[in-house]
Amino acid sequence: MRWDNLGETPAAPADVALFGTDAVTTRTFDTPEFRGITFHEVRARSILNRVPGASRMPFEWTVNPYRGCTHACVYCFARKTHGYLDLDTGLGFDSQIVVKVNAPELLARQLASARWQGAHIAMGTNVDCYQRAEGRYGLMPGILTALRDRANPFSILTKGTLILRDLELLTQAARVTEVGISVSVGFTDRELWRTLEPGTPSPQRRLDVVRTLGAHGIDCGVLMAPVVPFLGDRPEQLRETVRAIAEAGASSVTPLVLHLRPGAREWFMQWLRRHHPGLVGRYERMYADGAYAPTWYQRRITRQVHELAAEFGIGPSQRGAARRIAVPEEPSLAAAPEQLTLL
């Protein structure tokens, strides 16, 4: 495995491809929620990542305390990043999790640097910072504390219910800076969820997160992603998903059609051949020109979702904007819950 771009100190020239065995601690846990998963604990050199200028992302900086993700979403675009470490982008991405164990203290140090100008930081845009591993390693409370203490604006995108554990820290941060929270729910079809996103909490559990955050004065938008062509895009499916999002009290809904980048594309097509072989030809034609569905299709889905959102009383979020959390004067916060079950 290749660790040279993750460690605290650069590898010696002779060891450029692989750190010594004392630089990485590999662990397995014989508990039901982590059975079959290997954790590689590393001490990172940097935790603030600059987004490439050519990216479509509406932010410049990210923090990713984990690489690989037990959510095991078949379509996850981040799969290719596992290849940079000479790790498998299929099952390996789902089961070989890199944990940057020094992320909280490293972020606190980098935010305190005179060179840091306090730019917005996005989390959960590569792999989910509230995946199951967070329940064991607990990196996010320290990360949120560092951001709060420096009044640094940030946003979080997640499918994980464990974010509810950090309600109080989110509320404290919102008193001093801009905080944006979004939950990803692309569809409410339970059969599609079980096969396409097998390691995630169910869509209903995620919408419960939206509902709970709202009950504590925290606006939460929903990224309706992915809208899956031919499997989750029928008008009645879109209506049901938007209706459920609205009933959960989401502050906004923003649709995003499935895109299939290299790494994810191959894994998704294997899944498609296994579960929906009759759709393989249609997908090959739809994605013949690259990672994204045709513009006409994306516009059609966006228009349909926005029309439904207006009907149900919610709207699209502003691209790249962090929503200010409206904090009650004396919030009554629930006791920190454990990660909710997937069912």
C-alpha positions in Angstrom: 0.0 0.0 0.0 1.1 3.5 -0.7 1.1 5.9 2.3 3.7 8.5 1.3 1.1 11.3 0.8 -0.6 10.7 4.2 2.1 10.5 6.8 3.2 13.3 9.1 6.7 13.3 7.7 7.7 12.6 4.1 9.0 9.1 3.3 12.7 8.8 2.6 13.5 8.6 -1.2 14.2 4.8 -1.0 10.8 4.3 0.7 8.7 6.6 -1.5 6.1 4.0 -2.2 5.6 2.6 1.2 6.1 3.8 4.8 7.8 1.7 7.4 5.5 -0.6 9.3 5.7 1.7 12.4 3.9 4.5 10.4 0.6 2.7 10.0 -1.3 0.7 12.6 -3.7 -1.9 11.1 -6.6 -3.1 13.2 -9.6 -5.3 12.9 -12.5 -5.5 15.3 -14.5 -8.7 15.9 -17.8 -6.9 16.4 -20.9 -7.3 14.2 -20.8 -3.7 12.9 -17.1 -4.0 11.9 -16.8 -7.6 10.9 -14.8 -7.9 7.7 -13.5 -4.3 7.9 -9.9 -3.4 8.3 -8.8 0.0 9.7 -5.5 1.5 8.8 -4.6 4.2 11.3 -2.3 6.9 10.0 -0.9 10.2 11.2 -1.5 12.7 8.4 0.8 15.5 7.5 -2.1 17.8 6.5 -5.8 17.7 6.9 -6.8 20.7 4.9 -7.2 19.8 1.2 -7.4 22.3 -1.6 -10.0 21.4 -4.2 -8.5 21.5 -7.8 -9.4 24.6 -9.7 -11.0 22.6 -12.5 -13.5 20.9 -10.1 -17.2 21.6 -10.3 -17.4 21.8 -6.5 -18.5 25.2 -5.2 -15.9 25.4 -2.4 -12.1 25.5 -2.2 -11.2 23.5 0.9 -12.2 20.2 2.4 -11.4 18.1 5.4 -11.6 14.3 5.1 -10.7 12.4 8.3 -11.4 9.0 6.5 -10.6 7.4 3.2 -12.8 4.5 2.1 -16.3 4.2 3.4 -18.4 1.5 4.9 -21.5 3.0 3.5 -20.5 0.9 0.4 -22.6 3.0 -2.0 -22.1 1.3 -5.3 -21.9 4.5 -7.3 -19.6 6.5 -5.0 -17.3 8.7 -7.1 -14.6 8.6 -4.4 -13.8 5.0 -5.2 -11.0 6.1 -7.5 -9.1 7.7 -4.7 -8.5 4.3 -3.1 -6.4 3.5 -6.2 -4.0 6.2 -5.2 -3.0 4.1 -2.2 -2.8 0.9 -4.3 -6.0 -0.3 -2.6 -8.9 -2.0 -4.4 -11.6 0.5 -5.5 -14.4 -2.1 -5.3 -14.7 -4.2 -2.1 -11.5 -2.7 -0.8 -13.1 0.8 -0.8 -15.9 -0.6 1.3 -13.8 -2.6 3.8 -10.2 -1.0 3.9 -10.7 2.2 5.8 -7.9 4.7 6.3 -8.3 6.7 9.6 -6.4 9.9 10.1 -6.2 9.6 13.8 -4.5 12.9 14.4 -7.1 14.9 12.3 -8.6 17.0 15.2 -5.3 18.3 16.6 -3.8 18.7 13.1 -6.8 20.8 12.0 -6.6 23.0 15.2 -2.9 23.6 14.4 -3.5 24.5 10.8 -6.5 26.8 11.5 -4.2 28.7 14.0 -1.6 29.3 11.3 -1.1 32.9 10.3 -1.3 31.7 6.7 -4.9 30.4 7.0 -7.5 33.0 6.0 -10.6 31.4 7.4 -12.1 30.1 4.1 -15.2 27.9 4.1 -14.4 24.2 4.7 -16.6 21.4 3.3 -16.8 18.0 4.9 -18.5 14.8 3.7 -18.0 15.6 0.0 -15.5 12.8 -0.6 -16.4 10.1 1.9 -18.8 10.4 4.7 -17.3 11.8 7.9 -20.2 10.2 9.9 -19.7 6.7 8.5 -19.7 3.8 11.0 -16.0 4.2 11.7 -16.7 7.6 13.4 -18.7 5.8 16.1 -15.4 4.1 17.2 -12.8 6.7 16.4 -14.8 9.9 17.4 -12.8 12.3 15.3 -15.7 14.7 14.4 -16.2 16.3 17.9 -12.5 17.4 17.9 -12.8 18.7 14.4 -16.0 20.7 15.2 -14.4 22.0 18.3 -11.5 23.3 16.3 -13.8 25.0 13.8 -15.9 26.5 16.5 -13.0 27.8 18.4 -11.7 29.6 15.3 -15.2 30.7 14.2 -14.4 29.1 10.8 -17.3 28.6 8.5 -18.0 25.0 7.4 -20.6 22.7 5.9 -21.3 19.0 6.3 -22.9 16.6 3.9 -23.8 13.2 5.3 -25.9 10.0 5.1 -25.0 9.2 8.7 -27.3 9.4 11.7 -24.3 9.8 14.0 -24.3 13.5 13.3 -27.1 13.8 16.0 -24.4 12.9 18.6 -22.8 16.3 17.8 -25.9 18.5 18.1 -24.6 20.6 20.9 -21.3 21.3 19.1 -23.1 22.2 15.9 -25.3 24.6 17.8 -22.3 26.2 19.6 -20.5 26.7 16.2 -23.5 28.3 14.7 -23.4 31.0 17.3 -20.1 32.2 16.0 -19.9 31.3 12.3 -21.8 30.1 9.2 -22.8 26.5 9.3 -24.5 24.5 6.6 -25.9 21.0 7.1 -27.2 18.7 4.3 -28.4 15.1 4.3 -28.2 13.0 1.2 -31.4 11.2 0.2 -31.7 10.4 -3.5 -34.8 8.1 -3.3 -37.1 6.4 -0.8 -37.4 3.1 -2.5 -36.3 0.5 0.1 -35.3 -2.2 -2.3 -33.2 0.1 -4.3 -31.6 1.3 -1.1 -30.8 -2.2 0.2 -28.8 -3.1 -2.9 -27.3 0.3 -4.0 -26.4 1.8 -0.6 -26.1 -1.4 1.6 -24.1 0.1 4.4 -26.1 3.3 5.0 -28.9 4.1 7.3 -32.2 3.8 5.5 -33.6 6.8 3.7 -36.3 7.0 6.4 -33.6 7.2 9.1 -31.8 9.9 7.3 -35.0 11.9 7.0 -35.5 11.4 10.7 -32.1 13.2 11.1 -33.5 16.1 9.0 -36.6 16.2 11.3 -34.5 16.0 14.5 -32.2 18.8 13.4 -35.1 21.0 12.5 -36.7 20.3 15.9 -33.5 21.7 17.5 -33.5 24.9 15.4 -31.0 23.6 12.8 -32.0 24.1 9.2 -31.1 21.1 7.1 -31.2 20.8 3.4 -31.4 17.6 1.4 -29.2 16.8 -1.5 -31.5 14.5 -3.6 -28.6 12.4 -4.8 -28.3 10.4 -6.8 -31.4 10.4 -9.0 -30.8 7.0 -10.6 -31.9 6.8 -14.3 -34.5 4.1 -15.1 -34.6 3.0 -11.5 -35.5 6.0 -9.4 -36.6 8.6 -11.9 -40.3 7.8 -12.6 -42.5 10.8 -11.9 -44.3 9.0 -9.1 -40.9 8.1 -7.5 -39.7 11.7 -7.7 -43.0 12.9 -6.2 -42.8 10.4 -3.3 -39.2 11.3 -2.5 -39.8 15.1 -2.6 -43.0 14.7 -0.5 -41.0 12.7 2.1 -38.3 15.3 2.1 -40.8 18.1 2.6 -42.6 16.3 5.4 -39.3 15.9 7.2 -39.0 19.7 7.3 -36.0 20.1 5.0 -35.1 23.7 4.3 -34.2 22.9 0.6 -34.0 20.1 -1.9 -31.4 20.0 -4.6 -31.4 17.2 -7.2 -28.2 15.6 -8.6 -28.4 12.9 -11.3 -26.1 9.9 -10.9 -22.7 10.4 -12.4 -20.2 7.6 -13.0 -16.6 8.5 -12.9 -13.8 6.0 -13.5 -13.5 3.7 -10.6 -17.1 4.0 -9.7 -18.3 3.4 -13.2 -16.8 -0.1 -13.4 -18.2 -1.1 -10.0 -21.6 0.3 -10.7 -21.8 -1.5 -14.1 -20.9 -4.8 -12.4 -23.8 -4.2 -9.9 -26.1 -3.3 -12.8 -25.3 -6.5 -14.7 -26.0 -8.5 -11.6 -29.3 -6.8 -10.5 -30.7 -5.2 -13.6 -29.1 -6.8 -16.7 -31.8 -5.4 -19.0 -30.6 -1.9 -18.3 -27.0 -2.3 -19.2 -27.4 -1.2 -22.8 -29.5 1.8 -21.9 -26.8 2.9 -19.4 -24.0 2.4 -21.9 -25.8 4.7 -24.3 -26.8 7.3 -21.7 -23.2 7.6 -20.4 -21.4 7.0 -23.7 -19.9 10.5 -23.7 -18.5 10.4 -20.2 -19.2 10.5 -16.5 -22.4 12.6 -16.7 -25.9 12.0 -18.0 -26.8 14.1 -21.0 -27.6 17.7 -20.3 -31.2 17.4 -21.5 -31.8 14.6 -19.0 -30.2 16.5 -16.1 -32.3 19.6 -16.9 -35.5 17.5 -17.1 -34.9 15.9 -13.6 -34.0 19.3 -12.1 -37.1 20.9 -13.5 -39.4 18.1 -12.3 -37.9 18.2 -8.8 -38.0 21.9 -8.5 -41.7 21.9 -9.6 -42.5 19.3 -7.0 -40.5 21.2 -4.3 -42.5 24.3 -5.0 -45.7 22.3 -4.8 -44.7 21.0 -1.4 -43.4 24.3 -0.2 -39.6 23.9 -0.3 -37.0 25.2 -2.7 -33.5 24.6 -4.1 -30.5 25.7 -2.0 -28.2 28.4 -3.2 -25.1 26.9 -4.8 -22.2 26.9 -2.4 -24.0 28.8 0.3 -23.7 27.9 4.0 -26.9 28.3 5.7 -26.9 30.1 9.0 -28.4 27.9 11.8 -31.2 29.6 13.7 -30.3 28.9 17.3 -33.0 29.0 19.9 -32.1 31.1 23.0 -32.2 28.1 25.2 -32.0 25.0 23.1 -33.2 21.8 24.7 -30.7 19.2 23.3 -31.3 15.5 23.5 -28.8 13.3 25.1 -26.1 12.2 22.7 -27.5 9.2 20.8 -25.5 6.3 19.4 -25.5 5.6 15.7 -29.0 4.6 14.6 -29.6 1.1 13.1 -29.7 0.8 9.3 -33.2 -0.5 9.5 
